[in-house]
């Protein structure tokens, strides 16, 4: 039997679902057809790829090895198809981008506006994801680029520094943190009633660690899983929050106040897979991002 791409896709579908029925439904083929095709693949290779004895169908050791190479082969073929359709003049094309939630509040809007103005024919698919999910999606070739933070990255991920994100106490212009422009001692900040991001955000863990380090217990009046909600709340109440300084560039009704000691800065990075094909759209977006960071005077690395 000649090996065909469908055999690889069928095997991976069964491995992912752990079940022939669900895999067949996902592939839009009958279960007997799927089972027959997998058996043909096993006969061709001369090894058992699936363990069918348990409640869930699992890859054998040989199956695990083969599936690893099958995933990489399908990923590389998909990259090859994108390369063939890559248009150097950017009259059309696609770009798959993901960002961590913080950046949807201040960076994504200006970036997408400028990118669409320069390259209106390029379709951009934007997703908001956790950093771990972004890196996994890059490795699986489900994304072209990601914007997140510097740190310990998964093997195969490359990070290029963009700028330094600083965090401050953010209040309404009607309720400033200080009136003389000096940094606010962290113990005084802890006396303010705060509206903070929920524990779903990495930024919240960062803030909690800062207060714990300085042995203060802030009074948290509101927790929200939306940065936009915090902005609306702070603009209309005496509550304060902690957000990136860059966010206040586009919100004149918000006032940042440095804390003393300051919150540790974080390095914002552009992520990509080390061996990934870089399309013309990805190169253009990278250049535009660096230009915008410089134009908006974000803190350099």
C-alpha positions as CSV (number, residue, x, y, z in Angstrom):
1,X,0.0,0.0,0.0
2,X,1.3,3.5,-0.9
3,X,1.4,5.7,2.1
4,X,-0.8,8.9,1.7
5,X,-1.2,12.0,3.8
6,X,-4.6,11.0,4.9
7,X,-3.1,8.0,6.8
8,X,-1.1,10.5,8.8
9,X,-4.1,12.7,9.5
10,X,-6.2,9.7,10.5
11,X,-3.6,8.4,12.9
12,X,-3.2,11.8,14.6
13,X,-6.9,12.3,14.9
14,X,-7.3,9.0,16.7
15,X,-4.4,9.8,18.9
16,X,-5.8,13.2,19.8
17,X,-9.3,12.0,20.5
18,X,-8.4,8.7,22.1
19,X,-11.4,7.3,20.4
20,X,-12.3,6.0,16.9
21,X,-15.9,7.3,17.0
22,X,-15.0,10.9,17.8
23,X,-12.0,10.9,15.4
24,X,-14.2,9.6,12.6
25,X,-16.8,12.4,13.3
26,X,-14.1,15.0,13.2
27,X,-12.7,13.6,10.0
28,X,-16.2,13.2,8.4
29,X,-15.5,9.6,7.6
30,X,-17.2,6.4,8.8
31,X,-15.7,4.6,11.8
32,X,-15.1,1.3,9.8
33,X,-13.3,3.3,7.1
34,X,-11.1,5.0,9.7
35,X,-10.3,1.7,11.4
36,X,-9.5,0.0,8.1
37,X,-7.1,2.8,7.0
38,X,-5.2,2.7,10.4
39,X,-4.8,-1.1,10.0
40,X,-3.5,-0.6,6.5
41,X,-1.0,1.9,7.8
42,X,0.2,-0.5,10.5
43,X,0.6,-3.3,8.0
44,X,2.6,-1.1,5.7
45,X,4.9,0.0,8.5
46,X,5.0,-3.4,10.1
47,X,4.3,-2.2,13.6
48,X,1.4,-1.7,15.9
49,X,0.8,2.1,16.3
50,X,-2.3,2.0,18.5
51,X,-3.1,0.2,21.8
52,X,-6.8,-0.6,21.5
53,X,-7.1,-2.7,24.7
54,X,-8.1,0.0,27.2
55,X,-11.2,2.2,27.4
56,X,-9.3,4.9,25.5
57,X,-7.2,4.2,22.4
58,X,-3.6,5.2,23.0
59,X,-0.4,5.4,20.9
60,X,2.1,2.6,21.5
61,X,5.7,3.5,22.0
62,X,6.2,3.0,18.3
63,X,3.1,5.0,17.6
64,X,4.4,7.9,19.8
65,X,7.6,8.0,17.8
66,X,5.9,7.8,14.4
67,X,3.2,10.4,15.4
68,X,5.9,12.9,16.4
69,X,7.4,12.7,12.9
70,X,4.0,12.7,11.3
71,X,3.0,15.9,13.0
72,X,6.3,17.6,12.0
73,X,5.8,16.4,8.4
74,X,2.3,17.8,8.1
75,X,3.4,21.0,9.8
76,X,6.2,21.4,7.3
77,X,3.9,20.7,4.3
78,X,1.5,23.3,5.5
79,X,4.3,25.8,5.8
80,X,5.4,25.0,2.3
81,X,1.9,25.7,1.0
82,X,1.9,29.1,2.7
83,X,5.3,29.8,1.3
84,X,4.0,29.1,-2.2
85,X,1.2,31.6,-1.7
86,X,3.3,34.2,0.0
87,X,3.1,37.5,-1.9
88,X,6.2,39.6,-1.5
89,X,4.4,42.8,-2.4
90,X,1.8,42.1,0.4
91,X,-1.1,42.7,-2.0
92,X,-2.6,39.8,-0.1
93,X,-1.6,37.2,2.4
94,X,-2.3,36.0,6.0
95,X,-0.8,36.6,9.4
96,X,-1.6,34.6,12.5
97,X,-0.9,36.6,15.7
98,X,-1.5,36.0,19.4
99,X,-1.0,38.3,22.4
100,X,-1.3,38.0,26.1
101,X,-4.4,39.8,27.5
102,X,-2.5,42.9,28.7
103,X,-1.6,44.0,25.2
104,X,-5.1,44.1,23.9
105,X,-5.6,47.1,26.1
106,X,-2.9,49.4,24.7
107,X,-0.7,47.8,22.0
108,X,-2.9,45.8,19.7
109,X,-5.2,48.7,18.6
110,X,-2.4,51.0,17.3
111,X,-0.5,48.0,15.7
112,X,-3.5,46.6,13.8
113,X,-4.6,50.1,12.7
114,X,-1.2,50.8,11.2
115,X,-0.8,47.3,9.7
116,X,-4.1,47.5,8.0
117,X,-3.4,51.0,6.7
118,X,-0.2,49.8,5.1
119,X,-1.3,46.3,4.0
120,X,-5.1,46.2,3.6
121,X,-4.9,43.1,1.5
122,X,-3.4,41.0,4.3
123,X,-5.9,39.1,6.5
124,X,-4.8,39.1,10.1
125,X,-6.1,36.5,12.5
126,X,-5.7,37.8,16.1
127,X,-6.1,35.7,19.2
128,X,-5.8,36.5,22.9
129,X,-4.0,33.7,24.8
130,X,-1.9,32.9,27.8
131,X,1.8,32.9,27.2
132,X,2.1,29.1,27.6
133,X,-0.6,28.7,25.0
134,X,1.1,31.1,22.6
135,X,4.3,29.2,22.7
136,X,2.6,25.8,22.3
137,X,0.7,27.2,19.3
138,X,3.9,28.6,17.7
139,X,5.6,25.2,18.0
140,X,2.5,23.5,16.5
141,X,2.6,26.0,13.6
142,X,-0.8,27.4,14.5
143,X,0.6,30.9,14.8
144,X,3.2,33.0,13.0
145,X,4.0,35.5,15.8
146,X,3.2,36.1,19.5
147,X,3.6,39.1,21.8
148,X,4.3,38.2,25.4
149,X,7.1,38.6,28.0
150,X,10.7,37.6,28.4
151,X,11.3,34.6,30.6
152,X,12.0,30.9,30.4
153,X,10.6,29.8,27.0
154,X,9.8,26.4,25.5
155,X,12.6,24.8,23.5
156,X,12.4,26.0,19.9
157,X,10.9,29.4,20.7
158,X,12.9,32.6,20.0
159,X,12.2,35.9,21.7
160,X,13.2,39.3,20.4
161,X,13.0,42.1,22.9
162,X,10.7,45.0,22.0
163,X,10.5,47.4,25.0
164,X,10.3,47.4,28.8
165,X,6.9,47.5,30.4
166,X,6.7,49.4,33.6
167,X,3.7,49.2,36.0
168,X,2.4,52.0,38.2
169,X,-0.5,52.9,40.4
170,X,-3.3,54.2,38.1
171,X,-6.0,56.5,39.3
172,X,-8.6,58.9,37.8
173,X,-7.2,62.3,37.1
174,X,-9.7,63.5,39.7
175,X,-8.2,61.3,42.4
176,X,-4.4,61.3,41.8
177,X,-2.0,59.1,43.7
178,X,0.0,62.1,44.8
179,X,-0.3,65.8,44.3
180,X,3.4,66.7,44.2
181,X,4.5,64.3,41.5
182,X,6.7,62.3,43.8
183,X,6.5,58.4,44.0
184,X,4.0,57.0,46.4
185,X,5.4,54.8,49.2
186,X,4.0,51.3,48.8
187,X,2.6,51.3,52.3
188,X,0.6,54.4,51.5
189,X,-0.6,52.7,48.3
190,X,-1.8,49.8,50.3
191,X,-4.2,52.1,52.2
192,X,-6.0,52.9,48.9
193,X,-9.0,50.8,47.9
194,X,-7.9,48.9,44.8
195,X,-9.5,47.4,41.7
196,X,-7.2,44.7,40.4
197,X,-7.1,42.0,37.7
198,X,-8.3,38.6,38.8
199,X,-5.9,35.7,39.3
200,X,-6.5,34.6,35.7
201,X,-3.9,37.2,34.7
202,X,-0.1,36.8,35.0
203,X,0.0,40.5,35.8
204,X,-2.0,39.9,39.0
205,X,0.5,37.3,40.2
206,X,3.2,39.9,39.5
207,X,1.4,42.5,41.6
208,X,0.7,40.1,44.5
209,X,4.4,39.1,44.6
210,X,5.3,42.8,44.8
211,X,3.0,43.5,47.7
212,X,4.1,40.3,49.5
213,X,7.8,41.2,49.1
214,X,7.2,44.5,50.8
215,X,5.0,43.0,53.5
216,X,1.9,45.0,52.8
217,X,-1.7,43.7,52.4
218,X,-3.6,45.9,50.0
219,X,-7.4,46.5,50.3
220,X,-8.9,44.9,47.2
221,X,-12.4,46.2,46.7
222,X,-12.9,44.9,43.1
223,X,-11.5,42.0,41.1
224,X,-12.1,42.0,37.3
225,X,-11.1,39.7,34.4
226,X,-11.1,42.6,32.0
227,X,-8.6,45.4,31.7
228,X,-11.2,47.6,30.0
229,X,-13.5,47.0,33.0
230,X,-10.8,48.3,35.3
231,X,-10.3,51.4,33.2
232,X,-14.0,52.2,33.3
233,X,-14.2,51.6,37.0
234,X,-11.1,53.7,37.9
235,X,-12.3,56.6,35.6
236,X,-15.6,56.8,37.5
237,X,-14.6,56.0,41.1
238,X,-11.9,56.9,43.7
239,X,-10.6,53.3,43.3
240,X,-7.0,52.8,42.1
241,X,-5.5,50.0,40.1
242,X,-2.1,48.8,38.9
243,X,-1.6,48.7,35.1
244,X,1.2,49.3,32.5
245,X,2.2,52.9,32.2
246,X,2.0,52.6,28.4
247,X,-1.8,52.1,28.7
248,X,-2.3,55.7,30.0
249,X,-0.9,57.1,26.7
250,X,-4.4,56.6,25.2
251,X,-6.4,57.5,28.3
252,X,-6.0,61.1,29.3
253,X,-8.4,60.7,32.1
254,X,-6.1,58.2,33.9
255,X,-3.1,59.3,35.9
256,X,-0.1,57.0,36.6
257,X,1.8,57.3,39.9
258,X,5.2,55.6,40.4
259,X,5.4,53.5,43.5
260,X,8.3,53.6,45.9
261,X,10.0,51.1,45.6
262,X,8.9,50.7,42.0
263,X,7.3,47.6,40.6
264,X,9.9,45.5,38.7
265,X,9.9,46.1,35.0
266,X,9.1,43.4,32.4
267,X,10.6,42.9,29.0
268,X,8.0,42.7,26.2
269,X,9.1,40.3,23.4
270,X,8.0,39.2,20.0
271,X,7.9,35.4,19.8
272,X,8.3,33.1,16.9
273,X,9.3,29.5,16.3
274,X,13.1,29.2,15.6
275,X,12.8,27.1,12.4
276,X,9.5,28.5,11.1
277,X,9.0,29.9,7.6
278,X,8.8,33.7,8.0
279,X,6.3,35.1,5.5
280,X,6.5,38.6,4.0
281,X,3.6,39.6,6.2
282,X,5.4,38.4,9.3
283,X,8.5,40.3,8.4
284,X,6.4,43.4,7.7
285,X,4.6,43.1,11.0
286,X,7.9,42.8,12.9
287,X,9.3,46.0,11.3
288,X,6.1,47.9,12.0
289,X,6.0,46.8,15.6
290,X,9.5,48.1,16.1
291,X,8.7,51.3,14.4
292,X,5.6,51.8,16.5
293,X,7.4,51.1,19.8
294,X,10.0,53.7,18.9
295,X,7.4,56.3,17.8
296,X,5.3,55.9,20.9
297,X,8.4,56.3,23.1
298,X,7.9,53.1,25.1
299,X,10.7,52.5,27.5
300,X,13.6,50.9,25.6
301,X,15.1,47.6,26.7
